[in-house]
Amino acid sequence: MDGSPDQDARQEFHRFFERHHRELARLAYLLIGDPDAADDLAADALVAAWRNWDRVRGTDRPLAYVRRIVVNLSNSRLRAIVRERGRMAALGGDADDVTDGPDVAAMVDLRAALRRLPHRKRACLVLRYAFDLSEQETARVLGISVGTVKSQTSRAVAELERQLRGNAAAELLAGYRAQALRPQSRPGGA
């Protein structure tokens, strides 16, 4: 290790990667619902961050910058999936939702309802509640106003509640909201 700027940048990026890779993959998973694609998206986002590391590390919040890359890549992936499903439907194919693993039925229902939300609502909900970001941080990551974050988050929660009314996932969501979905109790939240 010679202490050169290139070596320092590599070490800094390596620390960033080690610290945030898992979180970025989780964000991608919550946005698109596919664990393999989420890992790919997180890796793609980190490659993009490395290619522009001087710009990324020069920002006030490098993690927010890379989260935005993940959100953009997720948007692109979801658009591609929608196009592919449209092609399959036109050809008479079937694109069933398949859930791997021993998930509890309520969690499966909650994930399915989350996937049915429009992308911006889903992104606001995931960043606010799964990643515990403030409204201001969420707005910065998504490149939208704080007011839009508030309205999209509120509408997303209401939409989830409507979708889940009357099943076990509704109770799961209500319990989760009672404990974890309290943005007003977090410092920096609104």
N, C-alpha and C positions, 0 to 999 in steps of 0.2 A: 504494500500500500504506500504509494508515493505522495499522497496528499494533494494530488493534482485536482483541478476543478472537475475533470471528467470522473475521476475516482470518487470524489466527494459527492457528485450527483448520483453516481451508481449506488453508493452506500445510503444516501438519503432516500432514493427511490426504493431500495430494498427494504428499508425500515417502514416506509409508507406501505409497501406491498404486504409485508408481514402483519402490519397493524390493521389493515383495512380490507384485505382480500375477502375474507369470510363475510364481512358485513355487506360488501358490494354484491357478492353472490346471493346473499339472502334478499337484498333489495330486488335484484333481478328476478329471483324466484317468486317473490310476492307480487311482482308486476306481471309476470307472464305465466307462472304456475307450472313450469316444467323444469325440474332440477338439472337435467343435462344441459338444456338450453341456457339456463341461468348461469351455470359454470362457464359456458362458452362466452356469454355476454360479459361476465365479470372479467374474464381473461382478455376479451377484445377491448374492453374499456381501459384496462390497465396497460395494454399495448399502446393504445392511443395516447394515454397519459404519458407513457415513457417517451414516445416519439416527440411529444411537446412538453417534456418535463420542465424545461426552463420557464415556459409560459405558465404551466400548472403551478409550480412551486413559487412563482412570483405573485400569485393571487393571494388575497387575504385568507381564503379558505380553500386550500387544495382539495380537501375531501368533498366539499360541495361541488367543486368543478367536476370531479370524477363521478360523483353521483349523477350529475346532469348528463354526463356521457352515457351512463347506464340507462337513465330514463330515455334518452334519445334512441339508443340502440334497441331498447325494449319496444318503443313505439314502432320502429322499423320492422322488428321481428313480428309484432302483432299484425301490422299491415300485410306482411308477407303471408302469415297464417290465414288471415281473412281471404286474401286472394286465392290461396291454395284451396281452401274449403269451398270457395265459390266455384273453382274449376272442378273440384270433385263432385259437387252437387250437380253441376251442368252435365257431368259424365255419368251421373247416377250412382256415384260412390257414397259412402257413409263415413262420417267423421265423428265417431262416438267419443265421449269423454271417458278416459280410462284412468283410474287412480291406482297407483302401485302402493304396496305396503299395507300394514295393518292399521290404517287410519280409523279413528273413531268416526262414526257416522256423522256426528254433529260437525266435526272439523272438515269432513269432506263437503258437507252442505255449505259451510261457511266459505271454504275456498272456492267452491263453484259459484256462490253468490258474488264473491269478490271479483272473480274473473268476468262476471257478466256486467260489472260496472264499466262505464266508459273510462278510457285510460286516464284522463286528467283527474277524475274523481278518485279512481283507484290510487293513483300516484300521491295525491294529497293525503288520502287516508293512510296509506302505508308509511309515508314519510312522517306524518304527524304522530301516529300511534304505534306503529311497529318500530320506528327508529327514534321516536321521542324527540323529534325536531320541533322547534318553536314555529309559530306561523311565519315569522320573519325568515327563518332559515329555510323553511319549505318554499316560500315565495322565491327566495334567492336561487335555490336549486332548480326550480321549475321555470324560472324566468317570468313569473306572473306577479300580480299585486297581492298584498296581504289580504285585501278584501276578497279577491278571487279564491285564495286559499280557504278563508273562512266559509264562504258560501259553498264551494265545492266539497269541502269536508263535511259540512252540515248536511248537504243534500246526499252525499254518499252514505252517511250513517243512516239517514232516514230511508234511503233506498234499500240498504241492507236489511234494516228492520222490517220493511214491507215484504221483501223477498223471503225472509226467514220466519215471518209470523206463523206461530202455531207449530213449530218443530223444535227439536232439541237444540239446534244451532242458535235459535233466538235466545234461549236461556244462557247458552255459552257466551254469546255476544253481550247480553245484558250484564252478566257477571264480569266479563272482561272490561267492559266500559266502566263499571262501578269501581274497579280497582285500577286499571291501567290507562283508561281513556280519560284522564283528568288533566287536560292541558293547562288549566288554570292553576294547578297545584305545582307546576314545574317552574323553576326560575327561568326567566326569559320567554315563557309562554304568555299567551294573552288571556 
